[in-house]
Amino acid sequence: MNTLIGNGPRHPGLWIDHQTHYSSQLQSSTISTVTSSTQGREELKQVSSQLATLSQQGQWIVLISPPNIGYKKMLAEAGVRMNRVLLVHAKDEVETLWAMEKALTSGTSSAVLCWTQSLDARDSRRLQIVAKSARALGVVIEDANSSSQVEAHNPIIDSALQPSLFSSVH
């Protein structure tokens, strides 16, 4: 019953070019979290050339809740195909992170950039789990002002008083 048919390998994992497959997976499915005091302006400038390359692939570049920092002009000057940019305006932090999770795992996006307040430990862990099934590059840009305010509080009390941003996402 377990006889090998022919001399060819039967496992599909053996048929792919592992070096190309894993290097492209690492480049396209990582989630980075950065804290910004410029509302993400400098961080967007740093990744704009990579976004220009990704926009040529025909998939979406998703911007979730971006502040008014002139991102359209920055992206256009970097060569990003503006007809491949999808703008999402979320009403709160829960929707922001839910939209990021969906965009990262949908398979229709090549990059997802999300502007949010600081993430708590539970939300950071949730993003680590999402990163395992992500099919796009993800960047979370946290507001430096809000993260310093959160760090000034007692984390044990805060975790009891504030629900996680992902607490309502199933």
C-alpha positions as CSV (number, residue, x, y, z in Angstrom):
1,M,0.0,0.0,0.0
2,N,2.9,2.3,0.7
3,T,4.8,1.5,-2.5
4,L,6.4,4.4,-4.3
5,I,5.0,5.0,-7.7
6,G,7.9,5.8,-10.0
7,N,11.1,7.4,-8.8
8,G,9.7,10.9,-8.4
9,P,9.1,12.5,-5.0
10,R,5.4,12.4,-3.9
11,H,5.4,15.3,-1.4
12,P,4.4,18.7,-2.9
13,G,6.8,20.5,-0.5
14,L,9.6,18.9,-2.5
15,W,8.5,20.4,-5.7
16,I,9.1,24.0,-4.8
17,D,12.3,26.1,-4.9
18,H,12.8,26.4,-1.1
19,Q,15.3,29.3,-1.3
20,T,13.0,31.5,-3.4
21,H,9.9,30.4,-1.7
22,Y,11.1,31.1,1.9
23,S,12.9,34.4,1.1
24,S,9.8,35.8,-0.6
25,Q,7.7,34.6,2.3
26,L,9.9,36.3,4.8
27,Q,9.9,39.5,2.8
28,S,6.2,39.6,2.2
29,S,4.7,38.2,5.4
30,T,6.4,40.0,8.3
31,I,4.7,42.5,10.6
32,S,6.8,45.3,12.0
33,T,5.7,47.6,14.8
34,V,7.4,51.0,14.9
35,T,6.8,53.9,17.3
36,S,6.7,57.3,15.6
37,S,6.8,60.8,16.9
38,T,6.1,62.2,13.4
39,Q,2.7,60.4,12.9
40,G,4.5,57.9,10.6
41,R,5.8,60.5,8.1
42,E,9.4,59.4,8.3
43,E,8.5,55.7,8.5
44,L,6.4,56.0,5.4
45,K,9.3,57.7,3.5
46,Q,11.6,54.8,4.5
47,V,9.2,52.1,3.1
48,S,7.9,54.1,0.1
49,S,10.4,52.7,-2.4
50,Q,9.5,49.1,-1.3
51,L,5.8,50.0,-1.6
52,A,6.4,51.3,-5.1
53,T,7.9,47.9,-6.0
54,L,5.0,46.0,-4.4
55,S,2.4,48.2,-6.1
56,Q,3.7,47.0,-9.5
57,Q,2.6,43.4,-8.6
58,G,-1.0,44.3,-9.1
59,Q,-2.1,43.7,-5.5
60,W,-3.4,46.3,-3.0
61,I,-1.3,48.6,-0.8
62,V,-3.6,49.1,2.1
63,L,-3.4,52.2,4.3
64,I,-5.6,51.9,7.5
65,S,-6.5,55.1,9.4
66,P,-3.6,57.2,8.1
67,P,-3.3,60.7,9.5
68,N,-3.1,63.7,7.2
69,I,0.6,63.7,6.7
70,G,0.7,64.2,2.9
71,Y,1.0,60.4,2.3
72,K,-0.5,60.7,-1.2
73,K,2.2,63.0,-2.4
74,M,5.0,60.9,-0.7
75,L,3.7,57.7,-2.3
76,A,3.2,59.3,-5.8
77,E,6.7,60.8,-5.7
78,A,8.2,57.3,-4.8
79,G,6.5,55.8,-7.8
80,V,3.7,53.9,-6.1
81,R,0.8,53.1,-8.5
82,M,-1.9,55.1,-6.8
83,N,-4.7,53.1,-8.4
84,R,-3.4,50.1,-6.3
85,V,-3.7,52.0,-3.0
86,L,-6.7,51.1,-0.8
87,L,-7.6,53.6,1.9
88,V,-9.5,52.3,5.0
89,H,-10.9,54.7,7.6
90,A,-11.8,52.7,10.7
91,K,-14.0,54.2,13.4
92,D,-12.0,53.0,16.4
93,E,-8.9,50.9,17.4
94,V,-10.8,47.6,17.3
95,E,-11.8,48.1,13.7
96,T,-8.4,49.3,12.8
97,L,-6.7,46.1,14.0
98,W,-9.5,44.0,12.6
99,A,-9.1,45.6,9.2
100,M,-5.3,45.0,9.4
101,E,-5.8,41.3,10.2
102,K,-8.2,40.8,7.3
103,A,-6.0,42.7,4.8
104,L,-2.9,40.7,5.8
105,T,-4.6,37.3,5.5
106,S,-6.8,38.0,2.5
107,G,-4.2,37.3,-0.2
108,T,-5.2,40.4,-2.2
109,S,-2.7,42.8,-0.6
110,S,1.0,43.1,-0.9
111,A,1.5,45.5,1.9
112,V,-0.7,46.8,4.8
113,L,0.2,49.9,6.8
114,C,-1.8,50.7,9.9
115,W,-1.7,53.8,12.1
116,T,-2.9,53.2,15.7
117,Q,-2.4,54.1,19.3
118,S,0.0,51.9,21.3
119,L,-0.7,48.2,21.4
120,D,-1.1,46.3,24.6
121,A,0.5,42.9,25.2
122,R,-2.6,41.0,24.1
123,D,-2.9,42.9,20.8
124,S,0.8,42.4,20.1
125,R,0.5,38.7,20.6
126,R,-2.6,38.6,18.3
127,L,-0.5,40.3,15.6
128,Q,2.3,37.7,16.1
129,I,-0.3,35.0,15.5
130,V,-1.7,36.8,12.4
131,A,1.9,37.1,11.1
132,K,2.1,33.3,10.8
133,S,-0.7,33.3,8.2
134,A,-0.1,36.8,6.8
135,R,0.3,36.9,3.0
136,A,1.5,40.6,2.9
137,L,4.1,42.9,4.5
138,G,2.6,44.6,7.5
139,V,3.6,47.7,9.3
140,V,2.0,49.0,12.5
141,I,2.8,52.7,13.2
142,E,2.2,53.5,16.8
143,D,1.8,57.1,18.1
144,A,4.8,57.8,20.4
145,N,2.7,60.2,22.5
146,S,0.1,57.6,23.3
147,S,2.7,54.9,24.1
148,S,4.4,57.0,26.6
149,Q,1.1,57.7,28.3
150,V,0.3,54.1,28.5
151,E,3.7,53.2,29.9
152,A,3.2,55.7,32.7
153,H,0.2,53.7,34.0
154,N,0.3,50.5,36.1
155,P,0.0,47.7,33.5
156,I,-1.8,45.4,36.0
157,I,-4.5,47.9,36.7
158,D,-4.8,49.0,33.1
159,S,-5.3,45.4,31.8
160,A,-8.2,45.0,34.2
161,L,-9.8,48.3,33.3
162,Q,-9.1,48.4,29.5
163,P,-10.3,45.7,27.2
164,S,-7.9,44.5,24.5
165,L,-8.4,46.1,21.0
166,F,-8.9,42.5,19.7
167,S,-11.3,41.5,22.4
168,S,-14.3,41.7,20.2
169,V,-12.7,40.1,17.2
170,H,-13.4,36.3,16.8
